[in-house]
Amino acid sequence: MEKLLMLSTPLLMISALPQTHRLITTKKSGDISRLTYCLTWLGVLLLAIDSYQAQDVSLALTNTVSFFMLTINLILIFIYAKNR
């Protein structure tokens, strides 16, 4: 189980980077579901809170980094949606 966590941690932490890159380079967010991103953002936030309460440092770090990456993407999505 620990090996799976070691593999999943970096994958989850960097999973938002391709979308971030695309948002920044195209400055378009019309084809991205805001609802899906908001629900994912909320889910990761709740996982981060739960992992902090459980004092699971590796999961807390993973979920916190993922939360911040998703936050950046959400901000970009809403900024570029206004620029249409």
Secondary structure, DSSP 8 states (H G I E B T S, - for coil): -HHHHHHHHHHHHHTTHHHHHHHHHH---TTS-HHHHHHHHHHHHHHHHHHHHTT-HHHHHHHHHHHHHHHHHHHHHHHHHHT-
